Amino acid sequence: MSTPTDGTRTLSYVEALQEAVEQEMDRDEKVFVIGLNVDDHKAIQGTTKGLIDKFGPERVMDTPLSEDALTGICIGAAMAGMRPIHVHIRMDFLMLCMNQLVNMGAKAHYMYDGQLSVPMVARSIIGKSWGQGAQHSQGLHSMFMHVPGLKVVAPTNAYDAKGCMITAIRDNNPVMFVEHRLLYSTDAPVPEDPYTVDFGHARIVATGGDNPDITLVGISYMLVECLAAKELLADVGISAEVIDPVSLLPLDVETIAKSAERSGRLLAVDNAWTTAGASSEIIAAVCEREKGKPLVVGRMGYAPTTCPTTPELEKEFYPNAATIASRAYAMVRPDEDAWVPDVEPTLPHEAAFRGPF
């Protein structure tokens, strides 16, 4: 991890992503941005703002809706020494280029005995809001966690967004960069200088003291909900330690396991379905390290059905602070009656999102 030396300001998640890409394009002429609407005046909600004016159409390229072909172009360019950043407005559309990503990009380094590398970043957006519905809301990151040769990162704040993006661009492997749309309006202190955030290092973002009652792991936007759940649990005398994995592959199991060992309880909350998901992998990996020590575990994520469109159904489909707190309460106090905090499940920044373009 590199340490920045310049001043720090408060930036939004969007501004941090944009700054990371612009600084890397300034630093390395082999870096280029490609994807549908990257040169549009809305600039993928601002994440590519100003790049077309500064670097021109040779390095900021709009594309047709042809994910498979364009991913092949990016993989070929990466093999030839370029460093493409391929922007997919929604993760759902990565399904159209799975052969390129899984069979070509992920395996080239191995199949050519290390003589080739594929240094490319595939950005994709996940999550609810604005009625995204069945084909535009899915979190499919666990599919990519299954594939050797890919790295999967899901930063949850502006500081990590910038540092992880710079790390991803400089990495010589294909990196799946997962962005939740509801994180875009959140902000954090971000240094002006370029810096990197190493993959494979989780963050304890809220401690639970020497002996927390439960460990909460929040993946992507669910970290925000877990932090809100921690406050609700504190009101009823339950202490929670909250962990952000930051990267999902490589995954820092050690940090999570140490916290779970102290608390004796682990609840993993994902922006995806739980079956064969990231939450399942986290729990399985931690349990393997516990060496027979009793550990109460739980996982939360999408309801086991297709993503709904209406806001009322979304409230039932996605975990929120109240449902996370209720599940944690039941794990800590299994002999007591069920408890559901009487709070509004929608956090303020959710209302800030007004559409994808």
C-alpha positions in Angstrom: 0.0 0.0 0.0 1.4 3.4 -0.9 0.9 6.4 1.5 -0.2 9.7 0.0 1.7 12.8 1.1 -0.6 15.6 -0.2 -3.6 17.3 1.4 -6.9 15.6 2.1 -10.3 16.9 1.1 -13.8 15.4 1.2 -14.8 13.8 -2.0 -17.9 11.8 -3.1 -17.4 8.2 -4.2 -18.0 9.4 -7.8 -15.4 12.1 -7.5 -12.9 9.7 -6.0 -13.3 7.2 -8.9 -13.0 10.0 -11.5 -9.9 11.4 -9.8 -8.2 8.0 -9.7 -8.8 7.3 -13.4 -7.7 10.8 -14.4 -4.5 10.6 -12.4 -3.6 7.2 -13.8 -4.3 8.4 -17.3 -1.9 11.3 -16.7 0.7 9.0 -15.3 0.5 6.2 -17.9 -0.4 6.8 -21.5 -1.3 3.1 -21.9 -4.4 3.6 -19.7 -7.6 4.2 -21.6 -11.3 4.2 -20.9 -13.9 2.4 -23.0 -17.6 1.7 -22.7 -21.1 2.7 -23.5 -21.7 6.5 -22.8 -18.3 7.1 -21.2 -18.1 10.3 -23.2 -21.7 11.3 -22.6 -22.4 14.6 -20.8 -23.7 12.6 -17.8 -20.4 10.7 -17.8 -21.6 7.5 -16.1 -23.0 9.5 -13.2 -19.9 11.7 -13.2 -17.3 9.0 -12.9 -15.8 9.8 -16.3 -16.5 13.5 -16.1 -14.0 15.6 -18.1 -12.0 12.7 -19.4 -13.1 13.1 -23.0 -12.2 16.8 -23.0 -8.8 16.2 -21.5 -7.6 13.0 -23.3 -9.7 12.9 -26.4 -11.6 10.1 -28.2 -8.4 8.1 -28.7 -8.3 7.3 -25.0 -12.0 7.8 -24.0 -14.0 5.7 -26.4 -17.8 5.3 -26.6 -19.0 1.9 -27.8 -22.0 0.2 -29.1 -24.0 -2.4 -27.0 -21.6 -5.2 -27.8 -20.2 -6.5 -24.5 -18.7 -9.7 -25.8 -16.8 -8.1 -28.7 -15.7 -5.1 -26.7 -14.4 -7.3 -23.9 -12.4 -9.2 -26.4 -11.0 -5.9 -27.7 -10.0 -5.0 -24.2 -8.4 -8.3 -23.5 -6.4 -8.1 -26.7 -5.3 -4.6 -26.0 -4.2 -5.6 -22.5 -2.2 -8.5 -23.9 -0.5 -6.0 -26.3 0.6 -3.9 -23.3 -2.3 -1.4 -22.9 -4.3 -1.0 -19.7 -8.0 -0.7 -20.5 -10.7 0.3 -18.1 -14.0 -1.2 -19.5 -17.1 0.4 -18.0 -20.2 -1.7 -17.8 -23.2 0.4 -16.6 -24.7 -2.6 -14.9 -23.2 -5.9 -13.7 -26.1 -7.8 -15.3 -24.6 -7.1 -18.7 -21.3 -8.9 -17.8 -23.3 -12.1 -18.6 -22.9 -11.2 -22.2 -19.1 -11.5 -22.1 -18.6 -14.4 -19.7 -16.6 -16.4 -22.2 -14.2 -13.6 -22.8 -13.8 -12.8 -19.1 -13.6 -16.4 -17.7 -12.1 -18.4 -20.5 -9.8 -15.7 -22.1 -8.9 -12.9 -19.7 -8.7 -14.9 -16.5 -6.7 -17.8 -18.1 -4.3 -16.1 -20.5 -1.4 -15.7 -18.0 -1.6 -19.4 -17.0 -2.1 -20.8 -20.5 0.8 -18.8 -22.0 3.1 -19.8 -19.1 3.4 -16.2 -17.7 4.5 -14.7 -21.1 1.2 -12.7 -21.3 -0.6 -10.6 -18.8 -4.1 -9.1 -19.0 -4.0 -5.8 -17.0 -7.6 -4.7 -17.5 -10.3 -3.3 -15.2 -13.9 -4.2 -15.7 -16.1 -1.7 -13.8 -19.7 -2.7 -13.2 -22.6 -1.2 -11.1 -24.9 -3.2 -8.9 -27.8 -2.5 -6.5 -31.3 -1.3 -6.1 -33.0 2.1 -6.5 -35.1 3.7 -9.2 -36.9 0.5 -10.0 -33.9 -1.3 -11.6 -35.8 -4.6 -11.5 -35.0 -8.1 -12.5 -32.3 -7.5 -15.1 -30.6 -4.4 -13.8 -30.2 -4.9 -10.1 -28.2 -8.1 -9.7 -25.1 -8.5 -7.7 -23.2 -11.4 -9.5 -19.8 -10.9 -7.9 -19.7 -14.4 -6.4 -19.6 -15.8 -10.0 -16.3 -14.1 -10.5 -14.9 -15.0 -7.1 -15.1 -18.6 -8.3 -12.6 -18.1 -11.1 -8.8 -18.2 -10.6 -7.1 -15.4 -12.5 -9.6 -12.8 -11.7 -9.6 -10.4 -8.8 -12.8 -9.0 -7.3 -12.9 -5.7 -5.3 -15.9 -3.9 -3.8 -14.9 -0.7 -2.0 -17.5 0.9 0.2 -16.2 4.5 0.6 -14.5 7.2 -1.4 -11.1 6.7 0.1 -11.0 3.0 -0.8 -12.7 3.7 -4.1 -9.8 5.9 -5.3 -7.1 3.7 -3.8 -8.6 0.4 -5.1 -9.1 1.8 -8.5 -5.4 2.9 -8.8 -4.4 -0.5 -7.5 -6.7 -2.2 -10.0 -5.3 -0.2 -13.0 -1.7 -1.0 -12.0 -2.4 -4.7 -11.4 -1.3 -7.1 -14.1 -4.4 -9.2 -13.7 -8.0 -8.6 -14.8 -9.9 -6.9 -11.9 -13.6 -6.9 -11.5 -14.4 -3.6 -9.9 -17.9 -3.7 -8.2 -19.7 -0.4 -7.5 -23.0 0.0 -5.7 -25.0 2.8 -7.1 -26.2 3.9 -3.6 -22.6 4.5 -2.6 -22.1 7.1 -5.3 -23.5 10.0 -3.2 -21.5 9.1 0.0 -18.3 11.0 0.8 -15.1 10.6 2.8 -11.7 12.3 3.2 -9.6 11.5 0.2 -5.9 12.6 -0.3 -5.1 14.6 -3.5 -2.0 12.5 -4.3 -2.3 9.1 -5.9 -2.2 6.2 -3.5 -3.0 2.5 -3.5 -5.1 0.3 -1.3 -3.9 -3.3 -1.3 -6.3 -6.1 -2.1 -6.7 -8.8 0.5 -6.9 -6.6 3.5 -10.2 -6.2 5.3 -11.0 -3.2 7.5 -12.5 -3.2 11.0 -14.6 -0.1 10.5 -16.3 -0.1 13.9 -14.9 -2.0 16.9 -17.0 -3.8 19.4 -14.7 -3.5 22.3 -12.6 -6.3 23.8 -15.5 -8.8 23.8 -18.1 -7.9 21.1 -21.4 -9.8 21.1 -21.4 -10.4 17.3 -19.3 -9.7 14.2 -21.1 -8.2 11.2 -19.5 -8.4 7.8 -21.0 -6.0 5.2 -20.3 -6.5 1.6 -20.4 -3.4 -0.6 -23.4 -1.2 0.3 -24.4 -3.6 3.0 -21.6 -2.3 5.1 -23.6 1.0 5.4 -26.6 -1.0 6.6 -24.5 -3.0 9.0 -23.1 0.2 10.6 -26.6 1.5 11.0 -27.6 -1.9 12.5 -24.7 -1.6 15.0 -26.3 1.6 16.4 -29.7 0.0 16.7 -28.2 -3.0 18.5 -26.3 -0.6 20.9 -29.7 0.7 22.0 -30.6 -2.7 23.4 -27.2 -3.4 24.9 -25.6 -5.5 22.2 -22.1 -4.6 20.9 -21.3 -5.4 17.3 -17.9 -5.3 15.5 -18.3 -4.3 11.8 -15.9 -5.4 9.1 -15.6 -4.3 5.5 -13.9 -7.0 3.3 -12.9 -4.4 0.7 -11.7 -7.1 -1.7 -13.6 -10.4 -2.2 -10.9 -12.1 -4.1 -8.3 -12.2 -2.6 -10.3 -12.4 0.7 -8.9 -11.5 4.1 -10.3 -14.4 6.1 -7.8 -13.9 9.0 -9.2 -10.5 10.1 -12.8 -11.7 10.0 -11.9 -15.0 11.8 -10.1 -13.2 14.6 -13.1 -11.0 15.3 -15.5 -13.9 15.1 -13.3 -15.8 17.5 -13.7 -13.0 20.1 -17.4 -12.6 19.5 -18.4 -16.2 19.0 -21.0 -15.1 16.4 -20.7 -14.1 12.7 -23.3 -12.6 10.5 -22.3 -11.9 6.8 -24.5 -9.6 4.8 -24.3 -9.4 1.0 -25.7 -7.5 -1.9 -26.6 -10.7 -3.6 -28.3 -14.1 -3.1 -26.8 -16.2 -0.3 -26.7 -19.6 -2.1 -23.1 -20.2 -3.2 -22.5 -16.5 -2.6 -19.8 -14.3 -1.0 -21.5 -14.5 2.4 -21.4 -18.3 2.2 -17.7 -18.3 1.3 -16.9 -16.0 4.2 -18.7 -18.2 6.7 -17.2 -21.4 5.3 -13.7 -20.0 5.3 -14.0 -18.7 8.9 -15.5 -22.0 10.1 -12.6 -23.9 8.6 -10.2 -21.9 10.8 -12.1 -22.2 14.0 -10.8 -25.8 14.6 -13.9 -27.1 16.3 -14.6 -24.0 18.5 -18.4 -23.3 18.6 -19.4 -20.4 16.4 -22.9 -19.2 15.7 -23.1 -18.1 12.1 -25.7 -16.5 9.8 -25.9 -15.0 6.3 -28.3 -12.4 4.8 -28.8 -11.2 1.3 -31.4 -11.0 -1.5 -34.6 -12.9 -0.9 -34.6 -16.1 -2.9 -36.5 -14.7 -5.8 -35.9 -12.4 -8.8 -35.2 -8.8 -8.0 -38.4 -6.8 -7.8 -39.1 -3.4 -9.3 -41.5 -1.6 -6.9 -40.1 0.1 -3.8 -42.5 -1.7 -1.4 -41.3 -5.1 -2.7 -37.7 -3.9 -2.6 -38.1 -3.3 1.2 -38.8 -7.0 1.6 -36.2 -8.2 -0.9 -33.1 -6.4 0.4 -31.6 -6.5 3.9 -31.7 -3.2 5.8 -30.5 -1.9 9.1 -33.6 -3.1 10.9 -33.7 -6.6 9.5 -29.9 -7.0 10.1 -30.3 -5.8 13.7 -33.2 -8.2 14.2 -31.3 -11.1 12.9 -28.2 -10.3 15.0 -30.4 -9.9 18.1 -31.8 -13.4 17.6 -28.3 -14.8 17.3 -27.1 -13.1 20.4 -30.2 -13.7 22.5 -31.8 -16.9 21.0 -34.0 -17.5 24.1 -35.7 -14.1 24.0 -38.7 -13.1 21.9 -38.0 -11.8 18.4 -37.2 -8.0 18.2 -37.5 -5.8 15.2 -36.5 -2.1 15.7 -39.2 0.4 14.8 -37.3 2.5 12.3 -37.6 3.6 8.7 -35.5 1.1 6.6 -34.5 3.7 4.0 -31.3 5.6 4.7 -31.1 9.3 3.7 -28.7 8.9 0.8 -30.9 6.3 -0.9 -33.3 9.1 -1.8 -30.5 11.0 -3.6 -30.4 8.6 -6.5 -32.6 9.8 -9.3 -31.9 7.4 -12.1 -29.0 5.7 -13.9 -28.2 8.4 -16.5 
